[in-house]
Amino acid sequence: MPLLRKMSALLVMALLISGSVTACGTSTAHRLSPDEIARQVGIHYGDPQAQLAGVTNDVSDPPPHEPIYHIGLTGHFHKGALVAVRLGFSATAERMYVWNIMAVDQAGNQEWYDHDLDSA
């Protein structure tokens, strides 16, 4: 992973896990809730009781600027023999699509990165 991309992903995760929340002026009609997305991602990585650590509302680039979330989770996640306690990822708000999934261990080291849930 290029250094700039890794630094950007780590910064987003740090903001999400610290509880920083911002909002953009997008409509909330027909949106999936961050809780539902978080539950599905937690289940995918082995923790159906994962806790939402932070959510940032945003919009995608380029147009048509679809509403998205940047989500942080805490829990006990697995991918094969790898174990993580935090996940950070982006998700569309109007359909179930999750990408840029970064998993971090207790010490803050990246354990894995999945491009999207299909590649997980």
Buried (B, 14 or more C-beta within 10 A) or exposed (E): EEEEEEEEBBEBBBBBBEEEEEEEEBEEEEBBEBEEBBBBBBEBBBBEEBEBBBBBBBBEEEEEEBBBBBBBBBBEBEBEEEBBBBBBBBBBBBEEBBBBBBBBBEEEEBBBBBEBBEEB
